[in-house]
Amino acid sequence: MKKLLFGACVFSAGLSAAPFDTCPSKAFLVQGNTATMYGVNLVSGSYTTFAESVGTNNKLNGIGFSVHDRYIYGWDYSNKDIGRVGKDYVLEPIMTSGFPDTNFYVGDVAIHENAFYVYKKGGSLGLYRVSLDENSDDYLQAERIIDGSALNLNIFDMAFAPNENAGLAYSVDSNGNLHRIDVLNGTSVNLGNVGQSGTFGAVYFDVENNFYISRNQDGHVYKIDINNPANTQLFAYGPVSNTNDGARCATAPIIDDSEDPTIDYGDAPESYGTSLSTNGARHNVGDLFFGQSVSAEYVPKATDDDNGISFLTSLETGYDTLISFTLSKSGYVNAWIDWNGDGQFQQSERVVSEYQGVAGENRVLIPVPVDAVEGSTWARFRVSNNRDIAPMGGIDNGEVEDISVSVVASSLIQNSTSWKTAAFEDLWPQKGDYDFNDVVVRYRVTTSQVGNQVVRYKIEGALMAVGAGYHNAFAIRLKDIARQHVDEAQIELSVDNVVHKGSPLEADRTEAIVVIFADTRSMVPVQPGCKFFRTEAWCSDTQRAPYPFEITIPLSTSYNTLVATHSKVDPFIFAVDGFYHGQFVDQNNGRGWEVHLKNHEPTEAFDPRYLDQGDDTSSTNGYYQTSAGLPWALIINSEWDHPVEQADMSEAYPQFAEFAQSAGAQYSTWFENPVPDHQYTINNAAKN
């Protein structure tokens, strides 16, 4: 039929499609420049295609599901007017009057009344209402509630809450602010930030007044407590799209238990996040799983089909344990173990991270922390097509397996050094400015041993200063430890709290050499008014923090404590290939240039042709010292304030020269007697 309004030639099109049979639990999602309609299960983020095309050659946006007549309404870009979609998923144009000549992409159908609201910011635009009630006098007549300069929100969709006062819609702007919009008068209230930002092109409510927002860029679906926006959870991993708009029957539950079960849940106690009510780990079942099969279930623990994961060795504190898991096909595996027994999986307790498993058996070694709590605890394994997922939340594919495990205490012994400071002068073989601040690293070494056998090194510290114009790498050699006896696959290095990708163990060596900082100069971009990093008291970088690092080096073959001693942990620097490093250094063979402690021989990578040039007298006096016995590298067994730029060590610390020339027999505490204002400290820097 067509309907004539108030004697004017404004018609609605022939509306004949049948409405949806029920109020569906799935959300509707429309994407693409020629609108495609999907159904999204918010529980898992899984989606199915309802219609490749709804019959338009353009976008359909600002959609909303009407609880009044069970149609989907939205803005039809092809007609610059509204349209509706029934259960046949074919768009029916609707002719209205009163809208400006533009397209809207924010909209929803109200719950408190049979009316459709759309919004677009801008002084000539704003928030509009159009009645969908055929019995009302203003049927299909658009009315502007407020202009878009008075209601100025950078939002991309909105949704009406089912259990709120009449006329309240919600949205999240690009900065993550949650807005409550009163459509009756066009006012809005900022309720707080949800802790996420981006383009949230699809937003929904469920019958319990939970608000869901889907981010276009990564498909992440977040669940928001509208009464406490800070309580926002990553709820599911949904589809990604540049153009996104969503609608949902807000009076429907988030999942319909009358449907066939499609979700796999975990089995751990509820504190770990297991059921839907606690945003538990859950997967839409498919062809990716552990072991031989996976079964869907209505609630956690409804089936007992856990299989495919085995701990081949015991979880003994301080040791590595070997895990085997079988996959039906290739996928990414992430796993967590509750080491501290607090009943939660923390992100820091992730033991398998973004591991790309293959079809069939996979084996992974994981370290058991020395301080893991002894007794029963839980492990959670998840496999999916997504590389990086959290221990909770829903995802479209894969499986979750929760396993009860036991941690036992071992006889592992930990021995640590005090904090030390290694300082290097990088002008070797020339004495140069001799300010010992070209590379300064503070560090501590811990060895783990069983009985008298060392099984692991842990070295932690920070890059304190870079007073060099040259490019230097900082590395550590484990003297008398063979490279082949290091468990290279299990080395873990983090720099500035970022996990290092790839192995830091130098290739093609027989010695165990780990490179901590591949290029100290490139790590520290120069700040305005500065030439270096934390060496100039007058410089604007006085508040720049050191760069922390931590490396764990497990041994595949243990060593006696008489061999693997702390004194054989040998820090040194070497030149970075491809950069000028002074007249004595071939920039194409920078790795062959090294600086070590006095009387410490260089590594196998060193080029001996660099010896005995400039001020170096290595062949006659011993490695890395001048004829007067002065070194180019130091280790101070405490915290230490290095000299400021171009302050000779002998001026900053007057007892140093006699200490070095006496081979340590005199003035062993030289570093405790500085000349004031010759050292780099935050206090000195601040007052300059």
C-alpha positions as CSV (number, residue, x, y, z in Angstrom):
1,M,0.0,0.0,0.0
2,K,0.9,3.7,-0.2
3,K,-0.1,6.2,2.4
4,L,-0.7,9.9,1.7
5,L,0.2,12.2,4.6
6,F,-1.7,15.5,5.2
7,G,-2.6,16.0,1.6
8,A,1.1,16.2,0.6
9,C,2.8,14.0,-2.0
10,V,4.9,12.1,0.6
11,F,4.4,8.4,0.5
12,S,5.7,5.3,2.2
13,A,6.7,2.6,-0.2
14,G,4.7,-0.6,-0.6
15,L,5.7,-2.4,2.7
16,S,4.9,-6.1,2.4
17,A,7.8,-8.1,3.9
18,A,7.0,-10.1,7.0
19,P,8.6,-9.1,10.3
20,F,10.9,-11.4,12.3
21,D,9.1,-14.2,14.0
22,T,10.7,-13.6,17.4
23,C,12.9,-11.1,19.3
24,P,16.3,-12.7,18.4
25,S,19.1,-13.2,20.8
26,K,21.7,-12.7,18.0
27,A,22.8,-9.2,17.2
28,F,22.5,-7.8,13.6
29,L,25.5,-6.3,12.0
30,V,25.6,-4.5,8.6
31,Q,28.8,-3.9,6.8
32,G,30.1,-2.8,3.4
33,N,29.4,-0.2,0.8
34,T,26.7,-2.5,-0.6
35,A,25.1,-3.5,2.7
36,T,25.7,-7.1,3.8
37,M,23.7,-8.3,6.8
38,Y,25.3,-10.6,9.5
39,G,24.1,-12.3,12.6
40,V,26.5,-12.0,15.5
41,N,26.5,-14.2,18.6
42,L,27.9,-11.7,21.2
43,V,28.7,-14.6,23.6
44,S,31.5,-15.8,21.3
45,G,31.9,-13.2,18.6
46,S,30.9,-15.8,16.0
47,Y,28.9,-14.6,13.1
48,T,26.9,-15.9,10.1
49,T,25.9,-14.2,6.9
50,F,22.2,-13.5,6.8
51,A,22.2,-11.8,3.4
52,E,25.1,-11.0,1.1
53,S,23.1,-8.1,-0.1
54,V,19.9,-6.5,1.2
55,G,19.0,-5.3,-2.3
56,T,20.7,-1.9,-2.3
57,N,23.7,-0.7,-4.2
58,N,24.8,1.5,-1.3
59,K,25.2,1.5,2.5
60,L,22.6,0.8,5.2
61,N,23.6,2.5,8.4
62,G,22.3,3.6,11.8
63,I,20.2,0.5,12.1
64,G,17.9,-0.4,15.1
65,F,15.6,-3.3,15.9
66,S,12.1,-2.4,16.8
67,V,10.5,-4.3,19.7
68,H,7.2,-2.8,18.5
69,D,6.8,-4.5,15.2
70,R,10.0,-6.7,15.0
71,Y,11.5,-5.0,11.9
72,I,15.0,-3.6,11.5
73,Y,15.0,0.1,10.6
74,G,18.0,2.0,9.2
75,W,19.2,4.8,7.0
76,D,19.2,3.9,3.4
77,Y,22.0,5.7,1.6
78,S,20.6,5.0,-1.8
79,N,17.5,7.0,-1.1
80,K,18.8,9.4,1.6
81,D,15.9,8.2,3.7
82,I,14.9,5.5,6.1
83,G,14.1,1.9,5.2
84,R,13.2,-1.3,6.9
85,V,14.3,-5.0,6.7
86,G,12.1,-8.0,7.6
87,K,12.9,-11.7,7.9
88,D,13.5,-11.9,4.1
89,Y,16.5,-9.5,4.5
90,V,15.4,-7.3,1.7
91,L,15.5,-3.5,2.2
92,E,12.2,-1.7,1.7
93,P,12.5,2.1,1.2
94,I,10.3,4.4,3.3
95,M,9.5,7.9,2.2
96,T,9.4,10.5,5.0
97,S,9.4,14.2,5.2
98,G,11.4,16.7,7.3
99,F,15.0,15.2,7.1
100,P,17.9,17.3,5.8
101,D,19.6,16.4,2.5
102,T,22.3,14.2,4.1
103,N,23.1,10.6,5.2
104,F,23.0,9.5,8.9
105,Y,25.1,6.8,10.4
106,V,24.0,6.9,14.0
107,G,20.5,5.6,14.9
108,D,18.3,3.3,16.8
109,V,14.6,2.5,17.3
110,A,13.3,3.6,20.7
111,I,11.9,1.2,23.2
112,H,9.6,3.6,25.1
113,E,7.8,4.7,21.9
114,N,7.5,3.5,18.3
115,A,9.9,6.0,16.8
116,F,13.3,6.0,15.1
117,Y,16.0,8.4,16.1
118,V,19.0,9.4,14.0
119,Y,21.9,11.7,14.8
120,K,24.7,13.6,13.0
121,K,26.8,16.4,14.6
122,G,26.9,19.8,13.0
123,G,24.9,23.0,13.5
124,S,22.6,22.4,10.5
125,L,22.0,18.8,11.5
126,G,21.6,17.1,14.9
127,L,19.2,14.6,16.6
128,Y,16.0,13.8,14.7
129,R,12.9,11.8,15.6
130,V,10.6,10.1,13.1
131,S,7.4,8.3,14.2
132,L,6.9,4.8,13.0
133,D,3.4,4.5,14.5
134,E,0.9,4.4,11.6
135,N,-1.8,5.6,14.0
136,S,0.0,8.8,15.1
137,D,-0.7,12.2,13.5
138,D,3.1,12.7,12.8
139,Y,3.6,9.3,11.2
140,L,6.8,9.4,9.0
141,Q,7.3,13.1,9.8
142,A,10.9,13.9,10.9
143,E,11.4,16.4,13.7
144,R,14.7,17.8,14.8
145,I,15.0,17.5,18.6
146,I,18.3,19.5,18.9
147,D,20.9,20.8,16.5
148,G,24.3,19.1,16.3
149,S,26.3,22.0,17.7
150,A,24.4,21.9,21.0
151,L,24.6,18.1,21.0
152,N,28.1,17.8,19.8
153,L,29.3,14.1,20.1
154,N,31.8,12.2,18.1
155,I,29.9,8.9,18.1
156,F,29.2,6.3,15.5
157,D,26.1,4.4,16.8
158,M,23.7,4.5,19.7
159,A,21.4,2.1,21.5
160,F,18.4,2.5,23.8
161,A,18.5,0.8,27.2
162,P,15.6,-1.5,28.0
163,N,15.4,-0.9,31.7
164,E,15.9,2.8,31.9
165,N,13.6,5.8,32.1
166,A,11.9,6.7,28.9
167,G,14.1,8.1,26.1
168,L,17.6,7.2,27.3
169,A,20.1,6.1,24.7
170,Y,23.8,5.4,25.2
171,S,27.0,5.6,23.1
172,V,30.8,5.7,23.5
173,D,32.7,8.3,21.6
174,S,36.1,7.9,19.9
175,N,38.0,8.8,23.1
176,G,36.2,6.2,25.2
177,N,33.7,8.5,27.0
178,L,30.3,6.9,27.8
179,H,27.4,9.3,27.0
180,R,23.8,9.0,28.1
181,I,21.5,10.8,25.7
182,D,18.0,12.0,26.6
183,V,16.3,12.0,23.2
184,L,13.2,13.7,24.6
185,N,15.1,17.0,25.0
186,G,18.5,16.3,23.3
187,T,20.7,16.7,26.3
188,S,23.6,14.3,27.2
189,V,25.7,13.4,30.2
190,N,29.3,12.1,30.2
191,L,29.2,9.2,32.6
192,G,32.9,8.5,32.5
193,N,35.6,6.8,30.5
194,V,35.5,3.0,29.6
195,G,39.2,2.8,29.2
196,Q,39.1,2.0,25.4
197,S,39.2,4.3,22.4
198,G,38.5,3.9,18.7
199,T,35.6,3.8,16.3
200,F,32.7,1.9,18.0
201,G,30.4,1.5,15.0
202,A,28.1,-1.1,16.5
203,V,26.6,-0.9,20.0
204,Y,23.9,-3.1,21.7
205,F,22.0,-3.7,24.9
206,D,20.7,-7.0,26.4
207,V,17.6,-7.5,28.6
208,E,19.7,-7.2,31.8
209,N,20.8,-3.6,30.8
210,N,24.3,-4.6,29.9
211,F,25.8,-2.4,27.2
212,Y,28.1,-3.8,24.4
213,I,30.3,-1.9,22.0
214,S,32.2,-3.3,19.0
215,R,35.3,-1.6,17.8
216,N,35.7,-1.5,14.0
217,Q,39.5,-1.7,13.9
218,D,40.0,-5.0,15.7
219,G,36.5,-6.4,16.2
220,H,36.9,-6.4,20.0
221,V,33.5,-6.4,21.8
222,Y,33.5,-4.8,25.3
223,K,30.8,-5.2,27.9
224,I,30.1,-2.0,29.9
225,D,28.3,-1.5,33.2
226,I,26.5,1.8,32.5
227,N,26.4,2.5,36.2
228,N,30.2,2.1,36.5
229,P,32.0,2.7,33.2
230,A,35.4,1.8,34.8
231,N,34.1,-1.8,35.1
232,T,34.6,-2.5,31.4
233,Q,35.5,-6.0,30.2
234,L,36.8,-7.4,26.9
235,F,33.9,-9.7,26.3
236,A,34.4,-11.3,22.9
237,Y,36.5,-11.1,19.7
238,G,34.2,-10.2,16.8
239,P,34.5,-9.4,13.1
240,V,36.6,-6.5,11.8
241,S,35.4,-3.9,9.3
242,N,35.9,-0.3,8.3
243,T,32.2,0.2,8.1
244,N,30.1,-1.2,11.0
245,D,26.7,-0.7,12.3
246,G,24.7,-2.9,14.7
247,A,21.2,-3.5,16.0
248,R,19.7,-5.9,18.5
249,C,16.4,-6.7,20.2
250,A,17.3,-5.1,23.6
251,T,14.6,-7.2,25.4
252,A,16.2,-10.5,24.5
253,P,18.7,-12.3,26.7
254,I,22.3,-12.4,25.4
255,I,22.0,-16.1,24.7
256,D,19.0,-18.3,24.0
257,D,19.3,-21.6,25.9
258,S,16.5,-23.0,23.8
259,E,18.8,-23.1,20.8
260,D,21.2,-25.9,20.2
261,P,24.4,-25.4,22.2
262,T,27.3,-24.0,20.2
263,I,29.7,-22.9,22.9
264,D,32.6,-24.6,24.7
265,Y,33.4,-23.4,28.2
266,G,36.2,-24.0,30.6
267,D,36.0,-26.1,33.8
268,A,38.0,-24.2,36.4
269,P,36.3,-22.8,39.5
270,E,34.2,-19.7,38.9
271,S,36.9,-17.3,40.3
272,Y,38.9,-17.9,37.2
273,G,36.2,-16.7,34.9
274,T,34.3,-19.8,33.7
275,S,30.6,-19.2,33.2
276,L,29.1,-16.5,31.0
277,S,28.0,-14.5,34.0
278,T,31.7,-14.0,34.9
279,N,32.8,-13.4,31.3
280,G,34.4,-16.9,31.3
281,A,36.6,-18.2,28.6
282,R,34.4,-19.6,25.8
283,H,34.7,-20.7,22.2
284,N,32.2,-21.3,19.4
285,V,32.9,-24.9,18.5
286,G,34.3,-25.7,15.0
287,D,37.1,-27.7,13.5
288,L,40.0,-26.3,15.6
289,F,40.4,-28.0,19.0
290,F,42.7,-29.9,21.3
291,G,42.8,-33.7,21.1
292,Q,40.2,-35.7,19.2
293,S,37.0,-33.7,19.6
294,V,35.2,-30.9,21.3
295,S,31.6,-30.7,22.4
296,A,29.4,-27.7,22.9
297,E,27.6,-27.3,26.2
298,Y,24.9,-25.0,27.7
299,V,26.9,-24.4,30.9
300,P,30.5,-25.1,32.1
301,K,31.2,-28.8,33.0
302,A,28.2,-30.1,31.2
303,T,30.4,-32.4,29.2
304,D,33.7,-34.1,30.1
305,D,35.6,-34.3,26.9
306,D,38.9,-32.6,27.9
307,N,41.7,-34.2,26.1
308,G,44.8,-33.5,24.1
309,I,47.0,-31.8,26.7
310,S,49.6,-33.6,28.9
311,F,52.2,-32.4,31.4
312,L,55.1,-34.8,30.6
313,T,57.2,-33.7,33.5
314,S,56.2,-32.5,37.0
315,L,55.7,-28.8,37.9
316,E,58.7,-28.4,40.1
317,T,59.6,-24.9,41.3
318,G,62.7,-23.5,39.5
319,Y,62.7,-26.2,36.7
320,D,61.3,-26.3,33.2
321,T,58.3,-28.5,32.6
322,L,57.6,-30.2,29.3
323,I,54.0,-29.9,27.9
324,S,52.5,-31.8,25.0
325,F,49.3,-30.8,23.2
326,T,47.7,-32.2,20.1
327,L,45.8,-29.9,17.7
328,S,43.2,-30.8,15.1
329,K,44.7,-28.2,12.8
330,S,47.1,-25.3,12.9
331,G,46.2,-22.5,15.4
332,Y,47.6,-20.2,18.0
333,V,47.9,-21.5,21.6
334,N,48.0,-19.3,24.7
335,A,48.1,-20.7,28.2
336,W,48.1,-19.5,31.8
337,I,48.9,-21.2,35.1
338,D,47.8,-19.7,38.5
339,W,51.3,-19.8,40.1
340,N,50.4,-17.8,43.2
341,G,47.2,-19.7,43.9
342,D,45.0,-16.6,44.2
343,G,42.2,-18.1,42.1
344,Q,42.8,-15.9,39.0
345,F,44.7,-16.0,35.8
346,Q,46.9,-12.9,35.7
347,Q,48.3,-11.7,32.4
348,S,51.8,-12.1,34.0
349,E,51.0,-15.8,34.5
350,R,50.8,-16.5,30.7
351,V,53.2,-19.5,30.2
352,V,52.5,-20.0,26.5
353,S,52.2,-16.9,24.4
354,E,51.0,-16.7,20.8
355,Y,52.5,-20.1,20.0
356,Q,51.7,-21.2,16.4
357,G,50.9,-24.9,16.8
358,V,50.6,-27.3,14.0
359,A,48.2,-30.2,13.4
360,G,49.3,-33.1,15.5
361,E,51.5,-33.1,18.6
362,N,53.3,-30.0,19.8
363,R,55.8,-29.8,22.7
364,V,56.7,-26.7,24.7
365,L,59.0,-26.1,27.6
366,I,57.8,-23.6,30.2
367,P,59.7,-22.4,33.3
368,V,58.1,-22.9,36.7
369,P,58.9,-19.9,38.9
370,V,61.0,-20.4,41.9
371,D,58.4,-18.7,44.1
372,A,55.4,-20.6,42.7
373,V,53.1,-21.7,45.5
374,E,53.2,-25.4,46.3
375,G,50.0,-27.3,46.0
376,S,47.0,-27.7,43.7
377,T,46.2,-25.0,41.2
378,W,44.7,-24.6,37.7
379,A,46.0,-24.2,34.2
380,R,44.0,-22.8,31.2
381,F,44.9,-23.6,27.6
382,R,43.2,-21.8,24.7
383,V,43.6,-22.5,21.0
384,S,42.1,-20.2,18.3
385,N,42.7,-18.5,15.0
386,N,43.5,-15.3,16.9
387,R,47.2,-14.8,17.8
388,D,46.7,-12.9,21.0
389,I,43.8,-13.5,23.4
390,A,43.1,-13.0,27.1
391,P,42.4,-15.7,29.7
392,M,38.7,-14.7,29.6
393,G,36.1,-13.7,27.0
394,G,34.5,-15.2,24.0
395,I,35.9,-16.0,20.6
396,D,34.5,-17.4,17.4
397,N,36.7,-20.5,17.0
398,G,38.9,-23.0,18.9
399,E,38.6,-24.5,22.4
400,V,39.4,-23.8,26.0
401,E,40.7,-26.6,28.3
402,D,41.1,-26.1,32.1
403,I,43.3,-28.6,33.9
404,S,43.9,-29.1,37.6
405,V,47.6,-29.4,38.2
406,S,50.0,-29.6,41.2
407,V,53.1,-27.6,42.0
408,V,55.8,-29.3,44.0
409,A,58.8,-27.6,45.8
410,S,62.3,-28.4,44.6
411,S,65.7,-28.1,46.2
412,L,66.7,-25.4,43.8
413,I,69.1,-22.9,45.3
414,Q,69.3,-19.2,44.2
415,N,72.6,-17.3,44.5
416,S,72.7,-13.6,43.7
417,T,75.4,-11.0,43.4
418,S,75.0,-7.5,44.7
419,W,74.1,-4.8,42.3
420,K,77.1,-3.9,40.1
421,T,77.8,-1.0,37.7
422,A,79.7,-1.7,34.5
423,A,81.2,1.5,32.9
424,F,83.0,1.7,29.5
425,E,85.2,4.1,27.6
426,D,84.6,3.6,23.9
427,L,87.6,5.4,22.5
428,W,89.9,2.3,22.9
429,P,92.7,2.0,21.9
430,Q,93.0,5.7,22.6
431,K,92.6,7.1,26.1
432,G,90.4,9.9,24.9
433,D,88.3,12.0,27.3
434,Y,88.4,9.1,29.8
435,D,85.0,10.0,31.4
436,F,83.7,6.4,31.6
437,N,80.2,7.3,30.7
438,D,80.0,6.1,27.0
439,V,78.0,3.0,28.1
440,V,77.0,2.6,31.8
441,V,75.0,-0.5,32.8
442,R,73.8,-1.5,36.3
443,Y,73.1,-5.2,36.7
444,R,72.8,-8.1,39.1
445,V,73.4,-11.8,38.4
446,T,71.4,-14.7,39.9
447,T,72.3,-18.4,39.3
448,S,69.9,-21.2,40.0
449,Q,71.4,-24.5,41.0
450,V,70.4,-28.0,42.2
451,G,73.0,-29.2,44.6
452,N,76.3,-28.0,43.1
453,Q,75.0,-27.9,39.5
454,V,74.1,-24.5,38.0
455,V,71.0,-24.9,35.7
456,R,70.1,-21.2,34.9
457,Y,71.4,-17.7,34.8
458,K,69.2,-14.6,35.4
459,I,70.7,-11.2,34.7
460,E,68.6,-8.0,35.4
461,G,69.6,-4.4,35.3
462,A,69.3,-1.2,33.3
463,L,71.1,1.0,30.8
464,M,72.0,4.0,33.0
465,A,73.8,6.3,30.5
466,V,75.1,6.6,27.0
467,G,77.7,9.4,26.6
468,A,78.9,8.2,23.3
469,G,78.6,9.5,19.8
470,Y,79.6,6.1,18.5
471,H,77.3,3.1,18.1
472,N,78.1,0.4,20.7
473,A,76.3,-2.9,21.5
474,F,76.3,-4.2,25.1
475,A,76.7,-7.9,25.5
476,I,77.5,-10.5,28.2
477,R,79.7,-13.6,27.8
478,L,79.3,-16.6,30.1
479,K,82.9,-17.6,30.2
480,D,83.6,-21.4,30.0
481,I,79.9,-22.1,29.2
482,A,79.5,-23.6,25.7
483,R,76.9,-22.1,23.4
484,Q,75.6,-25.6,22.7
485,H,74.8,-26.1,26.3
486,V,72.4,-23.2,26.5
487,D,68.7,-24.0,26.0
488,E,68.4,-21.3,23.3
489,A,64.7,-21.8,22.7
490,Q,63.8,-21.0,26.3
491,I,65.9,-17.8,26.7
492,E,63.7,-14.9,27.6
493,L,64.9,-11.3,27.2
494,S,62.9,-8.1,27.9
495,V,64.1,-4.6,27.3
496,D,62.2,-1.6,28.6
497,N,59.5,-4.1,29.6
498,V,59.0,-5.3,26.0
499,V,59.7,-8.9,25.3
500,H,62.5,-9.4,22.7
501,K,61.6,-11.3,19.6
502,G,64.2,-13.8,18.4
503,S,67.2,-15.2,20.1
504,P,69.7,-12.8,21.8
505,L,72.4,-15.6,21.7
506,E,75.0,-14.8,19.1
507,A,75.0,-17.3,16.2
508,D,78.1,-19.1,14.9
509,R,79.9,-19.0,18.2
510,T,81.3,-21.7,20.4
511,E,81.1,-19.4,23.5
512,A,77.8,-18.4,25.1
513,I,77.4,-14.7,24.3
514,V,74.1,-12.9,24.7
515,V,73.5,-9.4,23.2
516,I,71.4,-7.3,25.6
517,F,71.4,-4.0,23.7
518,A,72.2,-4.3,20.0
519,D,72.8,-0.5,19.6
520,T,72.8,1.6,22.7
521,R,73.1,4.8,20.7
522,S,70.0,4.1,18.7
523,M,68.0,3.3,21.9
524,V,68.3,6.8,23.3
525,P,67.1,9.4,20.8
526,V,68.7,12.8,21.6
527,Q,66.5,15.3,23.4
528,P,66.4,19.0,22.6
529,G,69.5,20.7,24.0
530,C,71.3,17.3,24.6
531,K,74.0,15.4,22.8
532,F,73.8,12.3,25.0
533,F,71.7,10.3,27.5
534,R,72.1,11.1,31.2
535,T,75.6,12.4,31.1
536,E,75.1,16.2,30.8
537,A,74.1,17.9,34.0
538,W,72.8,20.9,32.1
539,C,70.7,18.8,29.7
540,S,66.9,18.6,29.5
541,D,66.9,14.8,29.8
542,T,67.5,14.9,33.6
543,Q,64.2,13.1,34.3
544,R,64.6,10.4,31.7
545,A,64.6,7.0,33.3
546,P,67.1,4.3,32.7
547,Y,66.2,1.4,30.3
548,P,65.6,-1.7,32.3
549,F,66.3,-5.2,31.0
550,E,66.0,-8.8,32.3
551,I,67.3,-12.0,30.7
552,T,66.8,-15.6,31.8
553,I,69.3,-18.1,30.3
554,P,68.5,-21.8,31.1
555,L,71.2,-24.4,30.5
556,S,70.4,-27.6,28.7
557,T,73.5,-29.1,30.3
558,S,74.2,-28.1,33.9
559,Y,77.6,-26.9,35.1
560,N,79.4,-27.3,38.4
561,T,79.4,-24.2,40.6
562,L,83.2,-24.2,40.4
563,V,82.9,-23.6,36.7
564,A,79.8,-21.5,36.4
565,T,80.8,-18.8,38.9
566,H,79.5,-15.2,39.1
567,S,83.0,-13.9,38.3
568,K,82.8,-15.4,34.9
569,V,79.8,-13.3,33.8
570,D,81.7,-11.0,31.5
571,P,80.0,-7.8,30.3
572,F,81.6,-6.0,27.4
573,I,80.8,-3.6,24.5
574,F,81.5,-4.0,20.7
575,A,81.1,-1.7,17.8
576,V,78.0,-1.9,15.6
577,D,78.8,-2.8,12.0
578,G,78.2,-0.1,9.4
579,F,78.8,3.0,11.6
580,Y,82.0,5.1,11.9
581,H,83.8,4.3,15.2
582,G,87.0,6.2,15.0
583,Q,90.2,6.0,13.0
584,F,91.3,2.6,14.3
585,V,88.1,0.7,13.6
586,D,87.0,-0.8,10.3
587,Q,83.2,0.0,10.2
588,N,82.7,-3.1,8.1
589,N,84.2,-5.2,10.9
590,G,82.8,-3.3,13.9
591,R,81.9,-6.6,15.6
592,G,85.7,-7.5,15.7
593,W,86.3,-4.5,18.0
594,E,85.5,-5.1,21.7
595,V,86.2,-3.5,25.1
596,H,86.5,-5.7,28.2
597,L,87.7,-5.4,31.7
598,K,91.4,-5.0,32.3
599,N,93.2,-8.4,31.9
600,H,90.1,-10.0,30.5
601,E,90.7,-11.6,27.1
602,P,88.3,-10.8,24.3
603,T,85.8,-13.2,22.8
604,E,86.4,-15.4,19.8
605,A,84.8,-12.7,17.6
606,F,87.5,-10.2,18.4
607,D,90.0,-9.2,15.7
608,P,93.5,-9.2,17.3
609,R,94.7,-6.6,14.8
610,Y,93.1,-4.0,16.9
611,L,95.6,-4.6,19.8
612,D,98.6,-2.5,20.6
613,Q,97.5,0.6,18.8
614,G,97.1,4.1,20.2
615,D,97.5,3.9,24.0
616,D,96.9,0.2,24.3
617,T,99.6,-2.0,25.6
618,S,97.7,-5.3,25.7
619,S,100.6,-7.5,24.5
620,T,103.1,-6.3,27.1
621,N,101.0,-5.3,30.1
622,G,97.9,-7.4,29.7
623,Y,94.6,-6.9,27.9
624,Y,92.9,-3.5,27.8
625,Q,95.3,-1.3,29.7
626,T,97.7,1.5,29.1
627,S,101.4,1.5,30.0
628,A,100.4,3.1,33.3
629,G,97.9,0.3,34.0
630,L,94.7,2.3,33.3
631,P,91.7,0.4,32.0
632,W,88.9,1.1,29.5
633,A,86.3,-0.7,31.4
634,L,85.3,-1.0,35.1
635,I,82.9,-2.9,37.4
636,I,82.0,-1.2,40.6
637,N,80.3,-3.4,43.2
638,S,77.7,-0.9,44.1
639,E,75.5,1.8,42.8
640,W,77.7,4.5,41.4
641,D,77.4,8.0,40.0
642,H,79.3,8.1,36.7
643,P,81.3,11.3,35.7
644,V,79.5,14.0,33.7
645,E,80.4,14.6,30.1
646,Q,84.2,15.2,29.5
647,A,85.1,14.9,33.3
648,D,88.2,12.8,33.4
649,M,87.8,9.9,35.8
650,S,90.9,10.9,37.7
651,E,89.4,14.4,38.3
652,A,86.0,13.1,39.3
653,Y,87.4,10.4,41.5
654,P,91.0,11.4,42.5
655,Q,91.9,8.0,44.0
656,F,91.0,6.1,40.9
657,A,94.3,6.3,39.1
658,E,96.3,5.0,42.1
659,F,93.8,2.2,42.5
660,A,94.1,1.1,38.9
661,Q,97.9,1.4,38.7
662,S,98.3,-0.6,41.9
663,A,96.0,-3.3,40.5
664,G,93.6,-2.7,43.3
665,A,96.0,-2.8,46.2
666,Q,95.4,0.8,47.1
667,Y,92.3,2.8,47.5
668,S,89.8,0.0,47.0
669,T,87.0,2.3,48.0
670,W,88.0,5.0,45.5
671,F,84.4,5.3,44.2
672,E,83.2,6.5,47.7
673,N,85.3,9.6,47.5
674,P,84.2,11.8,44.6
675,V,84.9,15.5,43.9
676,P,81.5,17.2,44.2
677,D,79.6,18.2,41.0
678,H,81.8,16.1,38.7
679,Q,79.2,13.2,38.7
680,Y,75.9,12.9,36.9
681,T,73.1,12.7,39.5
682,I,69.5,13.8,39.3
683,N,70.1,16.3,42.1
684,N,73.1,17.9,40.4
685,A,71.3,18.0,37.1
686,A,68.3,19.7,38.6
687,K,70.3,22.5,40.3
688,N,72.1,23.2,37.1
